[in-house]
Amino acid sequence: MGVRSAFLFVVVLLIVALAALNWGTLATPTDVWLGFMTVSAPLGLIMLGLTAVLAAFFLVYVLYLHSSVLIDTKRHTKEMQAQRDLADKAEASRFTELRNFLEAQENKHMAQNAERQSAVLARLEQLETAIRLRSDQTDNTMAAHIGQLEDRIERRPVPLDINPQA
């Protein structure tokens, strides 16, 4: 119970206690002028009744305000949930777009890498062919030179030296 509720409860208890302690005075009939006529009625009970009617009116008014606030809060909560769901869907679609974009980029890079790899392999094959050709040419050249040297050695006259120490 809040401070305001406790204060109002104490005030109501004081009014009830004051009315109970002074019931005889409140119930005593007196002449009451109503503006157009005079009647004999207990003025205290009239005032107490008007106070009770006023309290009941304020109680109904507070309940009405409280219920309207609750209804507005419920409506606001539903609207917020709808907005939250809409934002979640938008976020999910952005994530889907991002995933698709990243997959497209990855596919593009993989295709580029495949092209580069095939280009490198083709270049390696060209170099291997060139090296083989060059190696074959070198082998042929070396064989020709060795053949020429053998021919020279075979054509050269052998000196007949008997004394190998000289």
Salt bridges, closest charged atoms under 4 A:
ASP72 OD1 - ARG75 NH2 3.78
GLU79 OE2 - ARG75 NH1 3.04
GLU91 OE1 - ARG94 NH2 2.48
GLU128 OE2 - ARG132 NH2 2.61
